[in-house]
Structure formats: structure tokens, C-alpha cells
Amino acid sequence: MEKNMTMIQDTTANPAPLGLMGFGMTTVLLNLHNSGLYPLGTMILAMGFFYGGIAQIIAGIMEWKKNNTFGTTAFTSYGLFWMTLVGLLVFPKMGLGTAPGPFAMTMYLWMWGIFTGFMFIGTLKLTNALKVVFGSLTILFFLLGLGDITGNSLIKTIAGIEGVFCGFSAIYAAMAQVLNEVYKKKVLPL
């Protein structure tokens, strides 16, 4: 007995640039704050919730449809990172629990650093651009945690500068994918 097989071609768009832009732009803006250029305000919180959060979750769901476990795990996780970070900052001001102390915040950031370190290992089979994004993000999480646990403002400033680099590396990776697809050739190397 012969079985009929139907092949379905995936013609959906590449969701990675959306996720990388949501991550990259939000990371740059937060880390300009961490560098000491301006105070934490609604601009960062809104970017964190909507573009860093919701847009990355949407990109993660789209990656699931494309059968990309790495993309699904990365984008949904970091989208939820941004939403939890906004919650940690906003909920206490709304009377919903107490703000985390330096030790608790350090553990939160270092857990994300451990997760990101494992994701970085996954990028060793992917593009150089993603290696830079995940490698610098791993460093960023550990620096931010170190800044919180020590209360050292210089470490926080260094983390902010490193975070701006990390965010721009994600923006570059996103735009390289978009421009390479639009021009159907390598405009920017990945």
C-alpha cells in the first residue's frame, strides 16, 4: 500500500530580525541608562514591555512555526526576560510585593547569564554575528549582577557600555538579515 505525502513549503517571513531588533533597541536604551546618561523612566519600561517583550515573544512563536528550537527558545525567553524585568521594577511601586534587594537581583541576573552562556554554546554552530550577540550578552548579565552585588558604580557603568555594544550587535545582526534578503546578496556579513 502506497502512502501519499504532502510537502508543505514554508513561505513565511524570517522572524529573527523582528526579535533581534526588539532585543537590540531595548538593550541599547536600557544600557544608556546603566551608563549614567539618563534616569530610568517610562521610555525604557515601555520599550521593555512592548518591543523587547511582546515583539520577541511573537518572533519566538514564529520561529516555532519554522521548527527553529534555538530561535523559539531565545526569543520567547528574552521577551519574557524583558517583561519580568519591567515587573520587578513596576510591581513594587504598585504595592505588589517588595523590590528585590541587591542579592536577589544579582541571582536573577546571573541565572539569565547562565542561560545565555548555554545559548552562546548553541551559537558556535551559527553565524559570527550571533556569537557576538550571545557572547556579549553573557558578559553583560554577569557584569550587571556584579554591579548589583557590590554596589560599585564603575562596574555598572562598564556594564552599561558593554550592554550598548551588545544591543548594537543585535541591531546589526537584524539589519544584515533584512538587507541581505531584500538585495538577495550579502550586503552585510553575518
C-alpha positions in Angstrom: 0.0 0.0 0.0 1.4 3.4 -1.0 1.2 6.3 1.3 0.5 9.8 -0.1 2.7 12.5 1.3 2.1 16.2 1.0 5.0 18.5 1.2 4.3 22.0 2.5 6.7 24.7 1.7 7.3 27.3 4.4 6.8 30.7 2.7 6.5 32.7 6.0 8.9 35.6 6.7 12.1 35.3 8.7 11.0 36.4 12.3 14.6 36.7 13.5 15.1 40.4 12.5 12.0 41.4 14.5 13.2 39.6 17.6 16.8 40.9 17.2 15.5 44.5 16.8 13.2 44.2 19.8 16.1 42.9 21.9 18.7 45.2 20.4 17.0 48.5 20.6 15.6 47.9 24.1 19.1 46.7 25.3 20.8 49.9 23.9 18.2 52.2 25.6 18.4 50.4 29.0 22.2 50.4 28.9 22.5 54.0 28.0 20.7 54.4 31.4 23.1 52.0 33.0 25.9 54.0 31.6 24.6 57.0 33.5 23.3 59.1 30.6 19.7 59.4 31.8 17.4 58.1 34.6 15.2 55.0 34.3 11.8 56.1 33.0 8.7 55.1 31.1 10.6 55.2 27.8 12.7 52.2 28.9 9.8 50.5 30.7 7.5 50.8 27.6 10.2 49.6 25.2 10.9 46.7 27.6 7.3 45.6 27.8 6.2 46.1 24.3 9.2 45.9 21.9 11.6 43.9 24.0 8.8 41.8 25.5 5.8 41.3 23.2 7.7 41.6 19.9 10.2 39.0 20.9 7.5 36.6 22.1 5.8 37.0 18.7 9.1 36.3 17.0 9.6 33.2 19.1 6.2 31.9 18.2 7.0 32.5 14.6 10.3 30.6 15.0 8.4 27.7 16.4 6.4 27.5 13.2 9.6 27.4 11.3 10.8 24.5 13.5 13.7 26.5 15.0 14.1 25.4 18.6 17.0 27.8 19.1 15.1 30.8 17.8 11.9 29.8 19.7 13.8 29.4 23.0 15.9 32.6 22.6 13.1 35.0 21.5 10.4 33.8 23.8 12.8 33.6 26.8 14.3 37.1 26.3 10.9 38.5 25.6 9.8 37.2 28.9 13.0 38.4 30.5 12.1 42.0 29.5 8.5 41.6 30.8 9.8 40.2 34.1 12.3 43.0 34.4 9.6 45.6 33.9 7.5 43.7 36.5 10.4 43.7 39.0 10.7 47.5 38.6 7.0 48.4 38.4 5.1 45.9 40.7 6.6 47.2 44.0 5.6 50.8 43.0 2.0 49.4 42.6 2.1 47.8 46.0 2.5 44.3 44.6 5.3 42.9 46.6 8.7 44.4 47.6 11.5 45.3 45.3 14.3 42.8 45.1 17.4 43.6 47.1 20.9 43.6 45.6 21.5 39.9 46.3 18.1 38.8 44.8 18.7 41.0 41.8 22.2 39.5 41.3 20.8 36.0 41.4 18.1 37.0 38.8 20.7 38.4 36.5 23.2 35.6 37.0 20.6 33.0 36.2 20.0 34.8 33.0 23.7 34.8 32.5 23.9 31.1 32.9 21.0 30.5 30.5 22.7 32.9 28.0 26.0 31.1 28.4 24.3 27.9 27.3 22.6 29.7 24.4 26.1 31.1 23.4 27.3 27.5 23.1 24.5 26.9 20.6 25.7 29.9 18.5 29.0 28.1 17.9 27.2 26.3 15.1 25.5 29.5 13.9 26.7 32.9 12.5 29.5 35.0 13.8 27.0 37.9 14.4 25.0 35.7 16.8 28.2 34.6 18.5 28.9 38.3 19.3 25.3 39.0 20.4 25.2 36.0 22.8 28.8 36.2 24.0 28.5 39.9 24.8 25.1 39.3 26.5 26.5 36.6 28.7 29.2 39.0 29.8 26.6 41.7 30.3 24.4 39.7 32.7 27.4 38.8 34.9 28.6 42.4 34.9 25.2 43.7 35.8 24.9 41.2 38.6 28.4 42.0 39.9 27.5 45.7 39.9 24.4 45.0 41.9 26.0 42.7 44.5 29.0 45.1 45.0 27.1 48.4 44.6 30.1 49.5 42.5 29.1 52.3 40.2 32.1 51.9 37.9 31.1 48.2 37.3 27.6 49.4 36.5 28.9 52.0 34.0 31.2 49.4 32.4 28.2 47.0 32.1 26.2 49.8 30.5 28.9 50.5 27.9 29.2 46.7 27.2 25.4 46.5 27.0 25.2 49.2 24.4 27.7 47.2 22.3 25.6 44.1 22.8 22.4 45.8 21.8 24.0 47.3 18.7 25.4 43.9 17.7 21.8 42.6 17.8 20.7 45.5 15.7 23.5 44.8 13.2 22.5 41.1 13.0 18.9 42.0 12.4 19.6 44.6 9.7 22.1 42.3 8.0 19.4 39.6 7.6 16.9 42.2 6.3 19.2 43.8 3.8 20.7 40.5 2.6 17.2 39.2 2.0 16.0 42.4 0.2 19.0 42.6 -2.0 19.3 38.9 -2.5 23.0 39.0 -1.9 25.4 39.5 1.0 25.2 43.2 1.8 26.4 42.8 5.4 28.3 39.7 6.5 26.8 37.6 9.3 
